[in-house]
Structures are given as structure tokens and as C-alpha cells.
């Protein structure tokens, strides 16, 4: 299954990175990166990046 313009593997990788940023106390919070990942993950199919 494709998520927007990214493959399932790319989607899962970005989702895991977001999860670490939000939930791992040893990872420094980077708000700009969180918003960037959320934007990419929420992109509808066919939206150019």
C-alpha cells in the first residue's frame, strides 16, 4: 500500500522517527522536524514533495 508519494517502507520509517521524537525521553525534541514529518505523513496521494 502506498502512502502519498512514498512507499510503505518510507512511511513506516518516518512514522517510527516521529514516534521516537515524541516518546523517547533520550531523544532531543525538535519541533520543526516533528511538523515536517507530520506534513509528509499527512500528504494526500499524488501530492508532490
N, C-alpha and C positions, 0 to 999 in steps of 0.2 A: 504494500500500500504506500502510495506517495503522499507526502505532506507538503502541499505547495510545490515549490520548485526543488525541494530537497528529497533525498532518498530516505527510506526508513532508518537506515544506519545513521545518517547525518542528523535526523530528527531525534533519535534516541540519544545520540551523543550530546546534542545541545540541551536536551531535557535533563540529562544526568549532570551536566555542568551547572545548569540553573539550580537543580536540587542541592548540589554541593554548596553553591554560593549562599543559598537561603538557609540551609540546615546544618552545615558543618561548622561548629564553633572555631575550628582551627583555620578556616579559610577566611581571609580578609574580605569584608563586604565591599563590593564595587558596584554602586548603584547604576552607573552608566552601562556597565556590562549586563546587569540584570535586565534593564529596559531594552537593550539591544537584543538579547536572547529572547525576551518575551515578544518583541516585534517580529523577529524571524519565525518563531514558533506559531504565532498567530496569523502569519501571512496566508491569505487565501490562495487556492490553486491558481497557477498561471501568473501570479504577481511577480514581476521582475525585481530582482535584488541588485 
